[in-house]
């Protein structure tokens, strides 16, 4: 199991957008969020509905579920992730 100091920055390494939104919404969200710090997500979207510790990576899963809005699930991990390029729609 990986352990990281509690002060270590966490970066978005994966993002999913929930129903009723599909693959194009997830692709747009990946373009917007991958590689950004978790603090930027929280500053923009507010306090997550749920937070789960990911013991295997030392990261967290931030879940945003709000009525009448897109549902987001962000995986944030220690270590920077390269942002998705405009031409990369397969991620």
PDB file of N, CA, C and O in Angstrom:
ATOM      1  N   UNK A   1       0.828  -1.190   0.000  1.00  0.00           N
ATOM      2  CA  UNK A   1       0.000   0.000   0.000  1.00  0.00           C
ATOM      3  C   UNK A   1       0.866   1.244   0.000  1.00  0.00           C
ATOM      4  O   UNK A   1       1.879   1.319   0.695  1.00  0.00           O
ATOM      5  N   UNK A   2       0.455   2.204  -0.781  1.00  0.00           N
ATOM      6  CA  UNK A   2       1.194   3.457  -0.857  1.00  0.00           C
ATOM      7  C   UNK A   2       0.748   4.381   0.264  1.00  0.00           C
ATOM      8  O   UNK A   2      -0.438   4.469   0.579  1.00  0.00           O
ATOM      9  N   UNK A   3       1.699   5.059   0.855  1.00  0.00           N
ATOM     10  CA  UNK A   3       1.383   6.056   1.860  1.00  0.00           C
ATOM     11  C   UNK A   3       1.986   7.375   1.439  1.00  0.00           C
ATOM     12  O   UNK A   3       3.117   7.426   0.957  1.00  0.00           O
ATOM     13  N   UNK A   4       1.222   8.453   1.625  1.00  0.00           N
ATOM     14  CA  UNK A   4       1.712   9.780   1.294  1.00  0.00           C
ATOM     15  C   UNK A   4       1.451  10.692   2.469  1.00  0.00           C
ATOM     16  O   UNK A   4       0.508  10.469   3.227  1.00  0.00           O
ATOM     17  N   UNK A   5       2.272  11.720   2.636  1.00  0.00           N
ATOM     18  CA  UNK A   5       2.020  12.678   3.703  1.00  0.00           C
ATOM     19  C   UNK A   5       0.680  13.371   3.495  1.00  0.00           C
ATOM     20  O   UNK A   5       0.259  13.582   2.358  1.00  0.00           O
ATOM     21  N   UNK A   6       0.014  13.722   4.578  1.00  0.00           N
ATOM     22  CA  UNK A   6      -1.309  14.338   4.477  1.00  0.00           C
ATOM     23  C   UNK A   6      -1.253  15.694   3.783  1.00  0.00           C
ATOM     24  O   UNK A   6      -2.274  16.169   3.284  1.00  0.00           O
ATOM     25  N   UNK A   7      -0.077  16.328   3.741  1.00  0.00           N
ATOM     26  CA  UNK A   7       0.055  17.616   3.077  1.00  0.00           C
ATOM     27  C   UNK A   7       0.316  17.478   1.575  1.00  0.00           C
ATOM     28  O   UNK A   7       0.346  18.483   0.865  1.00  0.00           O
ATOM     29  N   UNK A   8       0.503  16.267   1.088  1.00  0.00           N
ATOM     30  CA  UNK A   8       0.796  16.070  -0.328  1.00  0.00           C
ATOM     31  C   UNK A   8      -0.394  16.513  -1.174  1.00  0.00           C
ATOM     32  O   UNK A   8      -1.546  16.238  -0.836  1.00  0.00           O
ATOM     33  N   UNK A   9      -0.104  17.198  -2.272  1.00  0.00           N
ATOM     34  CA  UNK A   9      -1.164  17.621  -3.185  1.00  0.00           C
ATOM     35  C   UNK A   9      -1.724  16.405  -3.903  1.00  0.00           C
ATOM     36  O   UNK A   9      -0.994  15.474  -4.244  1.00  0.00           O
ATOM     37  N   UNK A  10      -3.034  16.428  -4.128  1.00  0.00           N
ATOM     38  CA  UNK A  10      -3.700  15.376  -4.878  1.00  0.00           C
ATOM     39  C   UNK A  10      -4.162  15.962  -6.198  1.00  0.00           C
ATOM     40  O   UNK A  10      -4.651  17.090  -6.254  1.00  0.00           O
ATOM     41  N   UNK A  11      -4.001  15.181  -7.266  1.00  0.00           N
ATOM     42  CA  UNK A  11      -4.338  15.647  -8.608  1.00  0.00           C
ATOM     43  C   UNK A  11      -5.387  14.718  -9.223  1.00  0.00           C
ATOM     44  O   UNK A  11      -5.400  13.517  -8.955  1.00  0.00           O
ATOM     45  N   UNK A  12      -6.253  15.283 -10.039  1.00  0.00           N
ATOM     46  CA  UNK A  12      -7.300  14.506 -10.689  1.00  0.00           C
ATOM     47  C   UNK A  12      -6.647  13.559 -11.701  1.00  0.00           C
ATOM     48  O   UNK A  12      -5.955  13.999 -12.619  1.00  0.00           O
ATOM     49  N   UNK A  13      -6.877  12.252 -11.521  1.00  0.00           N
ATOM     50  CA  UNK A  13      -6.330  11.259 -12.439  1.00  0.00           C
ATOM     51  C   UNK A  13      -7.430  10.562 -13.241  1.00  0.00           C
ATOM     52  O   UNK A  13      -7.143   9.872 -14.219  1.00  0.00           O
ATOM     53  N   UNK A  14      -8.682  10.742 -12.829  1.00  0.00           N
ATOM     54  CA  UNK A  14      -9.799  10.170 -13.566  1.00  0.00           C
ATOM     55  C   UNK A  14     -11.057  10.917 -13.167  1.00  0.00           C
ATOM     56  O   UNK A  14     -11.173  11.386 -12.034  1.00  0.00           O
ATOM     57  N   UNK A  15     -11.998  11.031 -14.088  1.00  0.00           N
ATOM     58  CA  UNK A  15     -13.281  11.679 -13.799  1.00  0.00           C
ATOM     59  C   UNK A  15     -14.355  11.007 -14.638  1.00  0.00           C
ATOM     60  O   UNK A  15     -14.151  10.703 -15.814  1.00  0.00           O
ATOM     61  N   UNK A  16     -15.495  10.782 -14.016  1.00  0.00           N
ATOM     62  CA  UNK A  16     -16.662  10.220 -14.697  1.00  0.00           C
ATOM     63  C   UNK A  16     -17.841  11.141 -14.451  1.00  0.00           C
ATOM     64  O   UNK A  16     -17.952  11.746 -13.385  1.00  0.00           O
ATOM     65  N   UNK A  17     -18.720  11.249 -15.436  1.00  0.00           N
ATOM     66  CA  UNK A  17     -19.926  12.065 -15.307  1.00  0.00           C
ATOM     67  C   UNK A  17     -21.110  11.120 -15.351  1.00  0.00           C
ATOM     68  O   UNK A  17     -21.234  10.294 -16.255  1.00  0.00           O
ATOM     69  N   UNK A  18     -21.986  11.256 -14.351  1.00  0.00           N
ATOM     70  CA  UNK A  18     -23.095  10.328 -14.213  1.00  0.00           C
ATOM     71  C   UNK A  18     -24.323  10.672 -15.028  1.00  0.00           C
ATOM     72  O   UNK A  18     -24.398  11.712 -15.682  1.00  0.00           O
ATOM     73  N   UNK A  19     -25.287   9.760 -14.967  1.00  0.00           N
ATOM     74  CA  UNK A  19     -26.496   9.872 -15.771  1.00  0.00           C
ATOM     75  C   UNK A  19     -27.247  11.151 -15.469  1.00  0.00           C
ATOM     76  O   UNK A  19     -27.176  11.673 -14.356  1.00  0.00           O
ATOM     77  N   UNK A  20     -27.953  11.647 -16.441  1.00  0.00           N
ATOM     78  CA  UNK A  20     -28.236  11.060 -17.748  1.00  0.00           C
ATOM     79  C   UNK A  20     -27.224  11.436 -18.813  1.00  0.00           C
ATOM     80  O   UNK A  20     -27.533  11.359 -20.002  1.00  0.00           O
ATOM     81  N   UNK A  21     -26.043  11.835 -18.428  1.00  0.00           N
ATOM     82  CA  UNK A  21     -25.021  12.292 -19.370  1.00  0.00           C
ATOM     83  C   UNK A  21     -24.205  11.113 -19.860  1.00  0.00           C
ATOM     84  O   UNK A  21     -24.032  10.131 -19.138  1.00  0.00           O
ATOM     85  N   UNK A  22     -23.705  11.202 -21.078  1.00  0.00           N
ATOM     86  CA  UNK A  22     -23.006  10.076 -21.687  1.00  0.00           C
ATOM     87  C   UNK A  22     -21.531  10.310 -21.888  1.00  0.00           C
ATOM     88  O   UNK A  22     -20.909  11.119 -21.200  1.00  0.00           O
ATOM     89  N   UNK A  23     -20.979   9.585 -22.849  1.00  0.00           N
ATOM     90  CA  UNK A  23     -19.542   9.599 -23.113  1.00  0.00           C
ATOM     91  C   UNK A  23     -19.003  10.980 -23.485  1.00  0.00           C
ATOM     92  O   UNK A  23     -17.881  11.324 -23.114  1.00  0.00           O
ATOM     93  N   UNK A  24     -19.793  11.774 -24.216  1.00  0.00           N
ATOM     94  CA  UNK A  24     -19.292  13.090 -24.615  1.00  0.00           C
ATOM     95  C   UNK A  24     -19.137  13.999 -23.401  1.00  0.00           C
ATOM     96  O   UNK A  24     -18.214  14.812 -23.358  1.00  0.00           O
ATOM     97  N   UNK A  25     -20.025  13.877 -22.411  1.00  0.00           N
ATOM     98  CA  UNK A  25     -19.899  14.672 -21.182  1.00  0.00           C
ATOM     99  C   UNK A  25     -18.679  14.233 -20.384  1.00  0.00           C
ATOM    100  O   UNK A  25     -17.976  15.067 -19.813  1.00  0.00           O
ATOM    101  N   UNK A  26     -18.425  12.926 -20.340  1.00  0.00           N
ATOM    102  CA  UNK A  26     -17.242  12.423 -19.638  1.00  0.00           C
ATOM    103  C   UNK A  26     -15.973  12.879 -20.345  1.00  0.00           C
ATOM    104  O   UNK A  26     -15.012  13.273 -19.684  1.00  0.00           O
ATOM    105  N   UNK A  27     -15.948  12.834 -21.673  1.00  0.00           N
ATOM    106  CA  UNK A  27     -14.772  13.287 -22.427  1.00  0.00           C
ATOM    107  C   UNK A  27     -14.507  14.765 -22.174  1.00  0.00           C
ATOM    108  O   UNK A  27     -13.356  15.167 -21.998  1.00  0.00           O
ATOM    109  N   UNK A  28     -15.558  15.577 -22.153  1.00  0.00           N
ATOM    110  CA  UNK A  28     -15.399  17.012 -21.882  1.00  0.00           C
ATOM    111  C   UNK A  28     -14.905  17.243 -20.459  1.00  0.00           C
ATOM    112  O   UNK A  28     -14.063  18.111 -20.229  1.00  0.00           O
ATOM    113  N   UNK A  29     -15.414  16.481 -19.511  1.00  0.00           N
ATOM    114  CA  UNK A  29     -14.983  16.613 -18.117  1.00  0.00           C
ATOM    115  C   UNK A  29     -13.525  16.205 -17.963  1.00  0.00           C
ATOM    116  O   UNK A  29     -12.776  16.842 -17.223  1.00  0.00           O
ATOM    117  N   UNK A  30     -13.119  15.148 -18.657  1.00  0.00           N
ATOM    118  CA  UNK A  30     -11.708  14.746 -18.609  1.00  0.00           C
ATOM    119  C   UNK A  30     -10.822  15.858 -19.146  1.00  0.00           C
ATOM    120  O   UNK A  30      -9.782  16.174 -18.568  1.00  0.00           O
ATOM    121  N   UNK A  31     -11.242  16.442 -20.250  1.00  0.00           N
ATOM    122  CA  UNK A  31     -10.484  17.546 -20.845  1.00  0.00           C
ATOM    123  C   UNK A  31     -10.350  18.695 -19.848  1.00  0.00           C
ATOM    124  O   UNK A  31      -9.289  19.309 -19.735  1.00  0.00           O
ATOM    125  N   UNK A  32     -11.417  18.975 -19.140  1.00  0.00           N
ATOM    126  CA  UNK A  32     -11.439  20.108 -18.211  1.00  0.00           C
ATOM    127  C   UNK A  32     -10.672  19.841 -16.919  1.00  0.00           C
ATOM    128  O   UNK A  32     -10.015  20.746 -16.404  1.00  0.00           O
ATOM    129  N   UNK A  33     -10.738  18.618 -16.382  1.00  0.00           N
ATOM    130  CA  UNK A  33     -10.272  18.382 -15.025  1.00  0.00           C
ATOM    131  C   UNK A  33      -8.988  17.579 -14.868  1.00  0.00           C
ATOM    132  O   UNK A  33      -8.276  17.789 -13.886  1.00  0.00           O
ATOM    133  N   UNK A  34      -8.653  16.674 -15.780  1.00  0.00           N
ATOM    134  CA  UNK A  34      -7.467  15.828 -15.572  1.00  0.00           C
ATOM    135  C   UNK A  34      -6.211  16.670 -15.386  1.00  0.00           C
ATOM    136  O   UNK A  34      -5.958  17.614 -16.135  1.00  0.00           O
ATOM    137  N   UNK A  35      -5.439  16.313 -14.382  1.00  0.00           N
ATOM    138  CA  UNK A  35      -4.189  17.004 -14.101  1.00  0.00           C
ATOM    139  C   UNK A  35      -4.321  18.182 -13.159  1.00  0.00           C
ATOM    140  O   UNK A  35      -3.308  18.724 -12.715  1.00  0.00           O
ATOM    141  N   UNK A  36      -5.538  18.595 -12.839  1.00  0.00           N
ATOM    142  CA  UNK A  36      -5.721  19.723 -11.914  1.00  0.00           C
ATOM    143  C   UNK A  36      -5.666  19.238 -10.474  1.00  0.00           C
ATOM    144  O   UNK A  36      -5.909  18.064 -10.194  1.00  0.00           O
ATOM    145  N   UNK A  37      -5.347  20.143  -9.571  1.00  0.00           N
ATOM    146  CA  UNK A  37      -5.312  19.804  -8.155  1.00  0.00           C
ATOM    147  C   UNK A  37      -6.729  19.612  -7.628  1.00  0.00           C
ATOM    148  O   UNK A  37      -7.671  20.258  -8.087  1.00  0.00           O
ATOM    149  N   UNK A  38      -6.863  18.712  -6.653  1.00  0.00           N
ATOM    150  CA  UNK A  38      -8.162  18.452  -6.024  1.00  0.00           C
ATOM    151  C   UNK A  38      -8.732  19.730  -5.410  1.00  0.00           C
ATOM    152  O   UNK A  38      -9.949  19.915  -5.389  1.00  0.00           O
ATOM    153  N   UNK A  39      -7.876  20.601  -4.916  1.00  0.00           N
ATOM    154  CA  UNK A  39      -8.352  21.854  -4.314  1.00  0.00           C
ATOM    155  C   UNK A  39      -9.090  22.718  -5.329  1.00  0.00           C
ATOM    156  O   UNK A  39      -9.995  23.465  -4.959  1.00  0.00           O
ATOM    157  N   UNK A  40      -8.710  22.625  -6.620  1.00  0.00           N
ATOM    158  CA  UNK A  40      -9.411  23.383  -7.663  1.00  0.00           C
ATOM    159  C   UNK A  40     -10.816  22.824  -7.885  1.00  0.00           C
ATOM    160  O   UNK A  40     -11.758  23.580  -8.126  1.00  0.00           O
ATOM    161  N   UNK A  41     -10.954  21.504  -7.803  1.00  0.00           N
ATOM    162  CA  UNK A  41     -12.268  20.875  -7.934  1.00  0.00           C
ATOM    163  C   UNK A  41     -13.173  21.357  -6.802  1.00  0.00           C
ATOM    164  O   UNK A  41     -14.314  21.755  -7.037  1.00  0.00           O
ATOM    165  N   UNK A  42     -12.661  21.318  -5.586  1.00  0.00           N
ATOM    166  CA  UNK A  42     -13.454  21.707  -4.414  1.00  0.00           C
ATOM    167  C   UNK A  42     -13.787  23.193  -4.461  1.00  0.00           C
ATOM    168  O   UNK A  42     -14.894  23.591  -4.098  1.00  0.00           O
ATOM    169  N   UNK A  43     -12.851  24.006  -4.900  1.00  0.00           N
ATOM    170  CA  UNK A  43     -13.113  25.440  -5.009  1.00  0.00           C
ATOM    171  C   UNK A  43     -14.226  25.716  -6.026  1.00  0.00           C
ATOM    172  O   UNK A  43     -15.053  26.603  -5.814  1.00  0.00           O
ATOM    173  N   UNK A  44     -14.249  24.962  -7.122  1.00  0.00           N
ATOM    174  CA  UNK A  44     -15.229  25.169  -8.180  1.00  0.00           C
ATOM    175  C   UNK A  44     -16.580  24.536  -7.861  1.00  0.00           C
ATOM    176  O   UNK A  44     -17.621  25.168  -8.045  1.00  0.00           O
ATOM    177  N   UNK A  45     -16.569  23.294  -7.385  1.00  0.00           N
ATOM    178  CA  UNK A  45     -17.818  22.548  -7.189  1.00  0.00           C
ATOM    179  C   UNK A  45     -18.309  22.504  -5.747  1.00  0.00           C
ATOM    180  O   UNK A  45     -19.423  22.051  -5.482  1.00  0.00           O
ATOM    181  N   UNK A  46     -17.485  22.972  -4.818  1.00  0.00           N
ATOM    182  CA  UNK A  46     -17.882  22.960  -3.408  1.00  0.00           C
ATOM    183  C   UNK A  46     -17.504  21.656  -2.727  1.00  0.00           C
ATOM    184  O   UNK A  46     -16.746  20.848  -3.265  1.00  0.00           O
ATOM    185  N   UNK A  47     -18.041  21.472  -1.550  1.00  0.00           N
ATOM    186  CA  UNK A  47     -17.756  20.286  -0.754  1.00  0.00           C
ATOM    187  C   UNK A  47     -18.364  19.052  -1.419  1.00  0.00           C
ATOM    188  O   UNK A  47     -19.534  19.070  -1.800  1.00  0.00           O
ATOM    189  N   UNK A  48     -17.580  17.980  -1.562  1.00  0.00           N
ATOM    190  CA  UNK A  48     -18.130  16.765  -2.179  1.00  0.00           C
ATOM    191  C   UNK A  48     -19.255  16.171  -1.335  1.00  0.00           C
ATOM    192  O   UNK A  48     -19.292  16.353  -0.118  1.00  0.00           O
ATOM    193  N   UNK A  49     -20.168  15.462  -1.990  1.00  0.00           N
ATOM    194  CA  UNK A  49     -21.234  14.754  -1.291  1.00  0.00           C
ATOM    195  C   UNK A  49     -20.659  13.613  -0.461  1.00  0.00           C
ATOM    196  O   UNK A  49     -21.118  13.343   0.649  1.00  0.00           O
ATOM    197  N   UNK A  50     -19.647  12.949  -1.016  1.00  0.00           N
ATOM    198  CA  UNK A  50     -18.980  11.844  -0.331  1.00  0.00           C
ATOM    199  C   UNK A  50     -17.507  11.848  -0.696  1.00  0.00           C
ATOM    200  O   UNK A  50     -17.126  12.256  -1.793  1.00  0.00           O
ATOM    201  N   UNK A  51     -16.681  11.389   0.239  1.00  0.00           N
ATOM    202  CA  UNK A  51     -15.243  11.248  -0.001  1.00  0.00           C
ATOM    203  C   UNK A  51     -14.841   9.866   0.486  1.00  0.00           C
ATOM    204  O   UNK A  51     -15.153   9.481   1.613  1.00  0.00           O
ATOM    205  N   UNK A  52     -14.152   9.126  -0.364  1.00  0.00           N
ATOM    206  CA  UNK A  52     -13.671   7.800  -0.009  1.00  0.00           C
ATOM    207  C   UNK A  52     -12.158   7.782  -0.098  1.00  0.00           C
ATOM    208  O   UNK A  52     -11.582   8.261  -1.074  1.00  0.00           O
ATOM    209  N   UNK A  53     -11.513   7.229   0.922  1.00  0.00           N
ATOM    210  CA  UNK A  53     -10.064   7.071   0.911  1.00  0.00           C
ATOM    211  C   UNK A  53      -9.712   5.861   0.061  1.00  0.00           C
ATOM    212  O   UNK A  53     -10.331   4.803   0.179  1.00  0.00           O
ATOM    213  N   UNK A  54      -8.723   6.024  -0.785  1.00  0.00           N
ATOM    214  CA  UNK A  54      -8.260   4.935  -1.643  1.00  0.00           C
ATOM    215  C   UNK A  54      -6.919   4.462  -1.098  1.00  0.00           C
ATOM    216  O   UNK A  54      -5.867   4.995  -1.452  1.00  0.00           O
ATOM    217  N   UNK A  55      -6.969   3.468  -0.242  1.00  0.00           N
ATOM    218  CA  UNK A  55      -5.779   3.015   0.465  1.00  0.00           C
ATOM    219  C   UNK A  55      -4.704   2.464  -0.470  1.00  0.00           C
ATOM    220  O   UNK A  55      -3.515   2.547  -0.160  1.00  0.00           O
ATOM    221  N   UNK A  56      -5.109   1.904  -1.607  1.00  0.00           N
ATOM    222  CA  UNK A  56      -4.113   1.311  -2.510  1.00  0.00           C
ATOM    223  C   UNK A  56      -3.264   2.357  -3.209  1.00  0.00           C
ATOM    224  O   UNK A  56      -2.116   2.080  -3.556  1.00  0.00           O
ATOM    225  N   UNK A  57      -3.803   3.562  -3.427  1.00  0.00           N
ATOM    226  CA  UNK A  57      -3.044   4.599  -4.133  1.00  0.00           C
ATOM    227  C   UNK A  57      -2.630   5.757  -3.238  1.00  0.00           C
ATOM    228  O   UNK A  57      -1.764   6.548  -3.611  1.00  0.00           O
ATOM    229  N   UNK A  58      -3.233   5.865  -2.073  1.00  0.00           N
ATOM    230  CA  UNK A  58      -2.977   7.017  -1.218  1.00  0.00           C
ATOM    231  C   UNK A  58      -3.805   8.225  -1.633  1.00  0.00           C
ATOM    232  O   UNK A  58      -3.591   9.331  -1.138  1.00  0.00           O
ATOM    233  N   UNK A  59      -4.739   8.013  -2.529  1.00  0.00           N
ATOM    234  CA  UNK A  59      -5.587   9.103  -3.013  1.00  0.00           C
ATOM    235  C   UNK A  59      -6.981   9.055  -2.419  1.00  0.00           C
ATOM    236  O   UNK A  59      -7.217   8.423  -1.390  1.00  0.00           O
ATOM    237  N   UNK A  60      -7.890   9.729  -3.082  1.00  0.00           N
ATOM    238  CA  UNK A  60      -9.272   9.796  -2.636  1.00  0.00           C
ATOM    239  C   UNK A  60     -10.201   9.742  -3.840  1.00  0.00           C
ATOM    240  O   UNK A  60      -9.790   9.989  -4.973  1.00  0.00           O
ATOM    241  N   UNK A  61     -11.442   9.419  -3.577  1.00  0.00           N
ATOM    242  CA  UNK A  61     -12.498   9.503  -4.576  1.00  0.00           C
ATOM    243  C   UNK A  61     -13.477  10.559  -4.074  1.00  0.00           C
ATOM    244  O   UNK A  61     -14.031  10.434  -2.981  1.00  0.00           O
ATOM    245  N   UNK A  62     -13.688  11.606  -4.886  1.00  0.00           N
ATOM    246  CA  UNK A  62     -14.605  12.686  -4.546  1.00  0.00           C
ATOM    247  C   UNK A  62     -15.878  12.500  -5.362  1.00  0.00           C
ATOM    248  O   UNK A  62     -15.828  12.454  -6.591  1.00  0.00           O
ATOM    249  N   UNK A  63     -17.008  12.393  -4.690  1.00  0.00           N
ATOM    250  CA  UNK A  63     -18.287  12.153  -5.354  1.00  0.00           C
ATOM    251  C   UNK A  63     -19.169  13.378  -5.176  1.00  0.00           C
ATOM    252  O   UNK A  63     -19.383  13.852  -4.060  1.00  0.00           O
ATOM    253  N   UNK A  64     -19.674  13.882  -6.293  1.00  0.00           N
ATOM    254  CA  UNK A  64     -20.597  15.024  -6.295  1.00  0.00           C
ATOM    255  C   UNK A  64     -21.937  14.553  -6.850  1.00  0.00           C
ATOM    256  O   UNK A  64     -22.058  14.281  -8.045  1.00  0.00           O
ATOM    257  N   UNK A  65     -22.927  14.458  -5.996  1.00  0.00           N
ATOM    258  CA  UNK A  65     -24.273  14.066  -6.408  1.00  0.00           C
ATOM    259  C   UNK A  65     -25.213  15.137  -5.879  1.00  0.00           C
ATOM    260  O   UNK A  65     -25.434  15.249  -4.674  1.00  0.00           O
ATOM    261  N   UNK A  66     -25.763  15.923  -6.800  1.00  0.00           N
ATOM    262  CA  UNK A  66     -26.673  16.997  -6.426  1.00  0.00           C
ATOM    263  C   UNK A  66     -27.908  16.910  -7.313  1.00  0.00           C
ATOM    264  O   UNK A  66     -27.795  16.630  -8.506  1.00  0.00           O
ATOM    265  N   UNK A  67     -29.093  17.150  -6.739  1.00  0.00           N
ATOM    266  CA  UNK A  67     -30.316  17.077  -7.544  1.00  0.00           C
ATOM    267  C   UNK A  67     -30.268  18.038  -8.733  1.00  0.00           C
ATOM    268  O   UNK A  67     -29.839  19.185  -8.605  1.00  0.00           O
ATOM    269  N   UNK A  68     -30.712  17.550  -9.881  1.00  0.00           N
ATOM    270  CA  UNK A  68     -30.850  18.341 -11.109  1.00  0.00           C
ATOM    271  C   UNK A  68     -29.524  18.881 -11.636  1.00  0.00           C
ATOM    272  O   UNK A  68     -29.505  19.884 -12.350  1.00  0.00           O
ATOM    273  N   UNK A  69     -28.418  18.227 -11.292  1.00  0.00           N
ATOM    274  CA  UNK A  69     -27.108  18.614 -11.801  1.00  0.00           C
ATOM    275  C   UNK A  69     -26.358  17.374 -12.258  1.00  0.00           C
ATOM    276  O   UNK A  69     -26.736  16.250 -11.928  1.00  0.00           O
ATOM    277  N   UNK A  70     -25.292  17.589 -13.019  1.00  0.00           N
ATOM    278  CA  UNK A  70     -24.436  16.467 -13.402  1.00  0.00           C
ATOM    279  C   UNK A  70     -23.864  15.838 -12.140  1.00  0.00           C
ATOM    280  O   UNK A  70     -23.575  16.528 -11.162  1.00  0.00           O
ATOM    281  N   UNK A  71     -23.707  14.533 -12.177  1.00  0.00           N
ATOM    282  CA  UNK A  71     -23.052  13.816 -11.082  1.00  0.00           C
ATOM    283  C   UNK A  71     -21.609  13.566 -11.503  1.00  0.00           C
ATOM    284  O   UNK A  71     -21.357  13.077 -12.604  1.00  0.00           O
ATOM    285  N   UNK A  72     -20.675  13.896 -10.643  1.00  0.00           N
ATOM    286  CA  UNK A  72     -19.256  13.712 -10.939  1.00  0.00           C
ATOM    287  C   UNK A  72     -18.631  12.755  -9.936  1.00  0.00           C
ATOM    288  O   UNK A  72     -18.980  12.762  -8.755  1.00  0.00           O
ATOM    289  N   UNK A  73     -17.714  11.939 -10.409  1.00  0.00           N
ATOM    290  CA  UNK A  73     -16.845  11.143  -9.556  1.00  0.00           C
ATOM    291  C   UNK A  73     -15.424  11.434 -10.003  1.00  0.00           C
ATOM    292  O   UNK A  73     -15.054  11.168 -11.147  1.00  0.00           O
ATOM    293  N   UNK A  74     -14.630  11.982  -9.091  1.00  0.00           N
ATOM    294  CA  UNK A  74     -13.235  12.315  -9.367  1.00  0.00           C
ATOM    295  C   UNK A  74     -12.342  11.359  -8.599  1.00  0.00           C
ATOM    296  O   UNK A  74     -12.547  11.142  -7.405  1.00  0.00           O
ATOM    297  N   UNK A  75     -11.358  10.789  -9.266  1.00  0.00           N
ATOM    298  CA  UNK A  75     -10.305  10.057  -8.583  1.00  0.00           C
ATOM    299  C   UNK A  75      -9.123  11.006  -8.509  1.00  0.00           C
ATOM    300  O   UNK A  75      -8.645  11.498  -9.531  1.00  0.00           O
ATOM    301  N   UNK A  76      -8.657  11.259  -7.299  1.00  0.00           N
ATOM    302  CA  UNK A  76      -7.506  12.143  -7.118  1.00  0.00           C
ATOM    303  C   UNK A  76      -6.394  11.349  -6.448  1.00  0.00           C
ATOM    304  O   UNK A  76      -6.619  10.617  -5.485  1.00  0.00           O
ATOM    305  N   UNK A  77      -5.198  11.512  -6.977  1.00  0.00           N
ATOM    306  CA  UNK A  77      -4.052  10.739  -6.508  1.00  0.00           C
ATOM    307  C   UNK A  77      -2.852  11.645  -6.331  1.00  0.00           C
ATOM    308  O   UNK A  77      -2.777  12.709  -6.945  1.00  0.00           O
ATOM    309  N   UNK A  78      -1.899  11.225  -5.483  1.00  0.00           N
ATOM    310  CA  UNK A  78      -0.662  11.988  -5.373  1.00  0.00           C
ATOM    311  C   UNK A  78       0.108  11.906  -6.690  1.00  0.00           C
ATOM    312  O   UNK A  78       0.121  10.863  -7.344  1.00  0.00           O
ATOM    313  N   UNK A  79       0.727  12.971  -7.062  1.00  0.00           N
ATOM    314  CA  UNK A  79       1.497  12.986  -8.305  1.00  0.00           C
ATOM    315  C   UNK A  79       0.707  13.593  -9.442  1.00  0.00           C
ATOM    316  O   UNK A  79      -0.474  13.294  -9.621  1.00  0.00           O
ATOM    317  N   UNK A  80       1.345  14.427 -10.191  1.00  0.00           N
ATOM    318  CA  UNK A  80       0.684  15.149 -11.282  1.00  0.00           C
ATOM    319  C   UNK A  80       0.381  14.202 -12.445  1.00  0.00           C
ATOM    320  O   UNK A  80       1.162  13.305 -12.761  1.00  0.00           O
ATOM    321  N   UNK A  81      -0.761  14.427 -13.061  1.00  0.00           N
ATOM    322  CA  UNK A  81      -1.198  13.684 -14.239  1.00  0.00           C
ATOM    323  C   UNK A  81      -1.248  14.670 -15.395  1.00  0.00           C
ATOM    324  O   UNK A  81      -1.742  15.786 -15.237  1.00  0.00           O
ATOM    325  N   UNK A  82      -0.744  14.272 -16.548  1.00  0.00           N
ATOM    326  CA  UNK A  82      -0.764  15.163 -17.716  1.00  0.00           C
ATOM    327  C   UNK A  82      -2.196  15.394 -18.171  1.00  0.00           C
ATOM    328  O   UNK A  82      -2.975  14.444 -18.254  1.00  0.00           O
ATOM    329  N   UNK A  83      -2.560  16.647 -18.468  1.00  0.00           N
ATOM    330  CA  UNK A  83      -3.900  16.921 -18.989  1.00  0.00           C
ATOM    331  C   UNK A  83      -4.140  16.188 -20.310  1.00  0.00           C
ATOM    332  O   UNK A  83      -3.191  15.868 -21.026  1.00  0.00           O
ATOM    333  N   UNK A  84      -5.380  15.927 -20.626  1.00  0.00           N
ATOM    334  CA  UNK A  84      -5.753  15.251 -21.863  1.00  0.00           C
ATOM    335  C   UNK A  84      -5.650  16.236 -23.009  1.00  0.00           C
ATOM    336  O   UNK A  84      -6.079  17.384 -22.894  1.00  0.00           O
ATOM    337  N   UNK A  85      -5.076  15.782 -24.122  1.00  0.00           N
ATOM    338  CA  UNK A  85      -4.974  16.664 -25.280  1.00  0.00           C
ATOM    339  C   UNK A  85      -6.326  16.747 -25.970  1.00  0.00           C
ATOM    340  O   UNK A  85      -7.183  15.884 -25.781  1.00  0.00           O
ATOM    341  N   UNK A  86      -6.515  17.792 -26.772  1.00  0.00           N
ATOM    342  CA  UNK A  86      -7.783  18.008 -27.473  1.00  0.00           C
ATOM    343  C   UNK A  86      -8.099  16.860 -28.431  1.00  0.00           C
ATOM    344  O   UNK A  86      -9.267  16.622 -28.736  1.00  0.00           O
ATOM    345  N   UNK A  87      -7.092  16.155 -28.903  1.00  0.00           N
ATOM    346  CA  UNK A  87      -7.318  15.090 -29.875  1.00  0.00           C
ATOM    347  C   UNK A  87      -7.508  13.733 -29.208  1.00  0.00           C
ATOM    348  O   UNK A  87      -7.837  12.766 -29.895  1.00  0.00           O
ATOM    349  N   UNK A  88      -7.314  13.626 -27.907  1.00  0.00           N
ATOM    350  CA  UNK A  88      -7.402  12.351 -27.205  1.00  0.00           C
ATOM    351  C   UNK A  88      -8.823  12.136 -26.685  1.00  0.00           C
ATOM    352  O   UNK A  88      -9.169  12.642 -25.617  1.00  0.00           O
ATOM    353  N   UNK A  89      -9.634  11.407 -27.409  1.00  0.00           N
ATOM    354  CA  UNK A  89     -11.006  11.149 -26.983  1.00  0.00           C
ATOM    355  C   UNK A  89     -11.195   9.702 -26.529  1.00  0.00           C
ATOM    356  O   UNK A  89     -12.317   9.280 -26.250  1.00  0.00           O
ATOM    357  N   UNK A  90     -10.108   8.947 -26.456  1.00  0.00           N
ATOM    358  CA  UNK A  90     -10.211   7.543 -26.092  1.00  0.00           C
ATOM    359  C   UNK A  90     -10.066   7.297 -24.606  1.00  0.00           C
ATOM    360  O   UNK A  90     -10.314   6.180 -24.153  1.00  0.00           O
ATOM    361  N   UNK A  91      -9.679   8.286 -23.836  1.00  0.00           N
ATOM    362  CA  UNK A  91      -9.438   8.091 -22.405  1.00  0.00           C
ATOM    363  C   UNK A  91     -10.706   8.052 -21.634  1.00  0.00           C
ATOM    364  O   UNK A  91     -10.682   7.894 -20.413  1.00  0.00           O
TER     365      UNK A  91
END
